Amino acid sequence: MKLTKRSLQKTAISACVAGALLPLGAYAADDTQTMKAEIEALKREIRELRGLIKGSREEAASKREVSALQKEVREAKAAATKPSQDKTLTVLGTTVTLYGTLNADAGTVERTGATVSATPLNSLVGAPGATPTELPSRNTLRSNSSNFGIRGKRDLWGGLSAIFQIESSIGKDGGASTLAGRDTFIGLSGGFGSVLYGGNIDSPYKRGVQGKDPFYATGIATQKGILGSPGFNVTSVNAVAGVTVGGNAAGAQQQNAGFDARLNNLVMYRSPVFNGFSGEIGYGLNEQKSTSAGAQINPGVWSLLGRYEMGPIFVSYAFERRKDVFGLNSLTTLVPGTGVTGALFVPPAGASSTDTGNKLGLGYKFGNTDALLVWENLEYETNAGPVTKYARDAWVASVSHRLGSHRGIVSYGTAERGSCTLAGGAACSTAGLGAKQWALGYVYNLDNVSALYAFWTKITNESAAAYNFGVSGAPAAGVGADPQALALGVRYQF
């Protein structure tokens, strides 16, 4: 029975009236037994009244306990959605934050279907021969860009702060770990934005859509299998000191032709966000400018990014221009039958080159569904060698849908064959240089920082193409071979 204030009042009044009438009842009673019966009845009423009052108090206390528990649950949920503060500490007035990602998967990989030919396949790719290299299916463990970093901030005056970051790669799969081999810099920040000095920094161009890649921008299924790569077995790699973009180009490695790169010897500015708009610009200093008057190589790079993100809408445009990096000359050193790079290109006297990348990203969020469309154009020009120009367009589209702790992903990308120009003006062929990539994924979030996942992907190369997984690339094989892989992994981020 639910006890109300009005019922309590009525019961109390009844008890008082009964108490007042008790003496009269005693005098009016015919015998002692009647009086005793009335007294017992009154006692029962009093006991019932006390029980009701006690129950009312217990009910109120119970409600208070339930309310307190509900508050604790709300606070726990709020805390679970916020990053842990245990990774931040103060050292001599500087706020230091530890961060990182451990991401490993076990799975299979193969790369088969290499092209057999005794004649050149086009103007850029020679004959792969009668026995090109194949990669039969095998099991593998991948580290997937695992890293550990330390970043710090020290407040100075007038809103100005000194900042730094040291980020290192972790080779959990037997690969070498590197100290400060990733995003590493020192700089100043304030209301004006940030100015950074450093090496192995993710370029503004690379950062254009990287945060929107539904496959964590790493591993076999990342969209970098198409984006940022001109093919020719170019994959995402760390910048290598001494022979890298942003500092020099003499004897540039083949991987410098890829636009998913970290830049060395870099000065970069990142703006604050104004109503959803932000921008970045980086300049790779020309430390390796040639001292020879005959071969005046002057390598350097400009990288720019403009971004708008507000509500469900995401738009970004990135541009990068590289001077005297000789990406096209490096691409043509690929040995088509083996998929490995030949001798390094050494620029002759009077040589020069310009490589450019343009990338436009469009994203939209429909409730729990994220859609992304990216267009990219890469263009390479050089005045050294038989092929003086190569350009190609690429498209990648993806959809990611969340349902509670579950997330499903589908992605499709295509790289066109492109076009080229020969030094002598004759017709230039890019036959067989196109590729397509399908990727499927499933992610189960254990909590807000831990996840299990299953990814599958396949790149279908045309006869002369050699596109590869963007990160954790499949071992080298002949042109036309199709990389395919499955990954079952676990990811932890802090």
N, C-alpha and C positions, 0 to 999 in steps of 0.2 A: 504494500500500500504506500502511495506517495504522500508524504507528510507536507502539508502546507502551513503557512503562518496562521491562516484563519482557523484550521482544524486544531492547531495547538492552543489557540486562544479559547476556543470552545471547550476543549478538554480541561484546561486550567480553571475556567469559570465553573464548570461542573464540579470539579474537586473542591473548590472553595465553598460552593453552595452546599455540597454534601457535608463538608466539615461543619458548616454553621448549623445545619439541621440535625447533626448527630445528637446533641444533648436533648433536643426536643423528642427525638425518636426514642431516646432512652427512657424519658419519663412516660411516654405514651405507650411503650411496649407492654404487652400483657405479661411477658415473662422474660427471663434472662436469655433463653435460647434465641428468641427473636432479635434481641439486641446484639448478641454475638454474631448472628448471621449477617446483620447489617454492617457490623464492623469489618468482618472478613471480606464482604463485597467491596467496601470502601478501600481496603488494603489492596485488593486486586486492581482496582481502578488506578490507584497511585502507582503500583508497580508497572502497569501498562503505560501510564503517562511517562514515567522515568525511562522506560524502554524506547518510547517514541522520541523523547528528547535526545537520548543517546544515539539512536539511529540517525537522527537529523544531523548531529555533530559529525558522526562517522561519514555520512554521505558528503557533507561539505569538505571534510578532510580528504576524502577520496577524490573529489573533483579537483582540489588543489594539487594533489599528487599527479593526477592525469595531465593537468595543465603544465606542471613542471616537466614531466616526461616529454610532452609534445615540444616544449621549448628546447630541451636537450637534443631531441632528434633533429629539429630545424637547424640548430647550431652545428651539429655534426655534419649534416648534409652540406651546409655552407662551407665548412672547413674542408670537406673532401673535394670541393671544386676549386679550391685555391692551392697554388703551389706551396709546397712545404717550406717553412721558413728556417728549418734546421740546416739548410745548405748555405745560409748567409751568416757571416760573422764580421766583426769589426776588428781590424788590426791596425794599431797606431793611427787611428782616425780615418782609416780607409775601409769602406764597405766592400767586402770580398764575397763573391758568390761562386760556388762550385756548381757545375752543370755537366751534362753529358748524355750520351745515348749508347746503350748496348743493344745491338741488333744482329742476331745470328739466325741463319736458317740452314737446314739440311735438305738436300733434294737431288734432282738429276739434271744433267745437261748433255746436249748433243749438238752437233753441227755437221750436217750431212747434205749431200746433193750438190757438191762442188762441180763447176763447169769444166768439161774436158774440151780442149781445143788446141790445135797446133798453130793457129793464126791469131793475130791480135783481135780483141773483142771490140775495141773502139779506139778513138784517138788518145785516150788516157790510160787504158788498161791493155797490157800486152797479152801474149798467149800463155794460158795457164798450164799447158802441157797435157800429156796423156795420163799422168797419175797425180792429180792434185791431192793435197792433204785433206783428209776427212777426220771428223772427231766422233767416234762411236759413243753411244750412251754410256754415262758413268755417274757415280754418286759423288757429291761434293758438299763441302761446308763453306759457307760464305760469311764474311764479317760485316758487309753492308754499311760502310762508312761509320762504324762505331768510333766514338770519340770521347774525350774527357777534356774539360776546359775550366779555366779560372778567369773570371772577369772582375774588375775592380773599379771603384769610383771614389774619388776624394773631393769633397766640396772645398772650393777655394774662397772666392769672394764674388759679390755681385751676381750670383746665380751661375758662375763659371765653375766647372768641375774638370779635374784631370781623370781620364779613363784609360783602361788598358784591357787587353784580352789575350790570353795565351791558350791556344787550342791544339790538342795533339790527337793523332789517330791511334786507334787501338786495333792491333791485328790479332783477333781471337782465333782466326783460322790458320795460324801458323805463319801469316805474313808479318812483316816487320812493323813495329809501332814506331811512330816518329814524334819527337818532341817539337812542338810549335810548327808542325807540318801542315796545319790547317789555318783557318781564319785567325791571324795573329796581328795585333796592332797596338799602338799607343796614340793618344790624342786628347783633344779638348772638346767639351760639350757645354751647351747652354741653351738659352732661348733661341739662338740663331741656328741650332742644329748641332752637328758634330763634324770635326775635322780629324781625319785619321791618317797615320803614317804606318806602313807595315809591309808585310809580305805574305804570300799565300792567302790573300784576301779574296773572298767571293766577290767577283766583279759585279757592278750594277747590272750588266747584261745578264749574267747568270742568275741574279736574284729576281729577274723580271717576273717569272711565273713559278719559280722553284717552290715557294711556299704553298702553292695550289696543287701540286702533283699529288694525286690521291694515293700513290704508292710510296709515300715518304721521300720522294726524290732520290731514291737509291735502290740498289738491288737489280734483279733481272727484269722487273716489270716497269721500272721508271720510264717516263716519257722521254728521257734523254737518249733512249735508243735511237730516236729519230731527231729530236730537237738538239741543236748544238753540234751535230755531227754531219760532215759531208759524206759519210760512208768511209770507204777505204780502210776499214778496221779501226777507225778512230773512236776511242771511248773516253769517258770522263776520268781524268787522272789529276793528281795533285801537281801543282806547278813545281818544276825542278830547277833549283837554283843554278845559275850559270848558263843555262840553255833554255830560257823560258820567255814567254810573252811578258811585256811590261818592263823589261830590262835589257834585252838583247835579242838578236835573231840570227847572228852569224852561226851557221851550222845548226839551224833550228831543228828540233825534233819534229817528227810527223804529228805527234799529238798536239802541237801548237796550232795545227789547222782547225782543231775543235774549238767551238765557242762556249762550251760549258767548262770554263777554266777559272782557276784562281790566278790572280795577278801578283807579281812580285814588284818590289821597288815602287810601291804605289802611294800616291797621295789622293785621298778621297774625301768628298764632302757629302753628308747626308742631311737633308733638310728636316725640320719638324713637320708635323702634319697640320695642314690648314684646311679645315672643312672637308676632310677626306683626301686632299691632294698632298703629294709628297714627291720629292725628287732626289736623285743621287748622280754624282759625276765623279769619275776617277781618271787620273792620269798616271800612266806608267812611265817613269823617267827614262830618258835615253842614255843610261849609264854605259851601254855597249856601243856607243857611237864610234865608228871606225876612226883610227888615227891615220889611215892611209889616204892620201890625196887621190889615188887612182880608183879605189873602191870605197866611196864615201857612203857606207851603210849607216843609217840613222834610225835604228829601231825604236818604236814607242807605241803606245796605245791610248786611245780615248774611249771611255765607256760611260754611257749615260742611261738613266732610267727615269721615266715619269710614271706615276701610279695614282689611281683614284680608287678608293674603296670606301663605300658608304652604304649601310644597310645591306641589301642583298646583291648589290652591284659591285663588280670588280673589273677594272680596266687598267692595263699596263702597256707601255711601249718602251722598248729597249733598243739602243743602237750602240754598236761598237766598231771602231775603225782602228786597224792595226797597220802600222807603217813598217816596211822592211822586215816582215816576219817570214815571208816566202812560204806561205802555207801550201800553195798550189805546187810549187817545186818539190815540197816534201811529200805531198800526196802521190805524185807520180813515181816515187821511189818504191812504192809497194810492189812486192813480188807476187803476182796474181796467183801462182800455183801453190804458194805456201801461206799467204796472208800475213807475212812479216815484212818489216821495213828493210830496205836495202841501205846502201851507203848514204850518209848524211849529205845533204846538199850544201855546197860551199859557194856562196855568191861570188860571181866573177866581178871584175872591175866594171863599174857603171851600172850594176844591177840594182833594181828597186822593185818594190811590190806594195800593193795595197789590198788588204782583206777587210771586208765589211760584213756586218750582220745586222739584220732588222728583225724584230720580233714583236708581235702584237698579241696580247692575251685578253680574252673576254670571258668573264665568269658571272654566273647568276645562281642565287640560292633560292630554291623553291621549298620552303619548309625544311624537311630533313634531307632534301636532295640538292647536291651541288653539281652544276654543269660547267664545263670549261672547254673553250675553243681557242686554239693557238695557231697562228700563221707565222712562218719564219722564212726569210730569204737570206742565203749565204752567198757571197760573191768574192771570188779570188782573182786578182790581176797581177801579172808579173811581166817584166820585159826580158826575162832570161828563160830560155828553153823553147821547145817547139809549140807548146800550148800556152797561150798568153792570158786566157780568161776561162773561168768555169763558174757557173752560177746555178743554183737549184732552189726551188721552193719546197716547203713541207707544211703539212697540216696535221694537227693532233686534236682529237676530241675525246672527252671522258665524262662519265656520269658516275657519281658516288651517292649511294642512298643509305641512310642510317635508320635502324629500327631497334630502339633500345640499345642494348650492348652490341648489336650486330651491325656490320656495314658491308655492303656489296659494291663492287667496282667493275666497270667495263670501260676499256679504253681502246681506241683505234687510231693509228697514225699512218701517214703515207708520205714518202719522199719521192718527188718527181725526178725524172732522168736529168732534167736541166739542159743547159746549153753550153757551148764552148766556142773558143776562137783560136785559130792557128796563126802563128807568126807570119806565115807566107800568104795568108788570105784564103787558102783552100777551104773546102767544106770540112767542118769539124763534127765528129760523131760522138754522141753520149749514149749510144744504144746500150740497153741492159743495165743502166745505173740506178734504176728505181727500186723501191722497196716498200713493204707494208709490215705493220706490226699490230698484232692483236694481244691484248692482255686482260686477264680476268683475275679478280681478287676477292677474298673473303677475310674479314677481320672480326675477331671477337675481343672486345675490350674487357679485360679482367677488372680494371679500375681506371682512374683517370690518367695513369702513367704506364700501365702495363697492358700488353696485348698479345694475342696469338693470331697468326695469319697463315693463309694458304694462297700463293700466287702462282699463276701459270702464264707463260707468254711464248709467242713464236714470231720470229721475223722471217718473212718470205722475201729473199733477195732475188732480183732478176739476175740474168746470166753473168753480168760483169760487176755486180754490186757486192759490197762487203760491209753492210751495216751490222752492228753488234749490240749486245746489251749495253745500256749507258753506263752502268756501274756493275762490277763483278762480271766483266765481259767473258764470253766463252773463249777458250783457247783458239789460237789462230787456225784458220783453215783456208782452203782455196776460195776464190771468188765464186759467187753463186750459191755457196753453202748456206743452209738455213739454220740459224741458232734456235733451239727450243729448250725450255727448262721448266721445272716445277720446283717450288720452294715451300717448305713448311717451317715457319719460324716463330721466334719469340722476341719481343721488343720491350725494352724498359728505358724510360726517359726520366731524367731528374734535373 
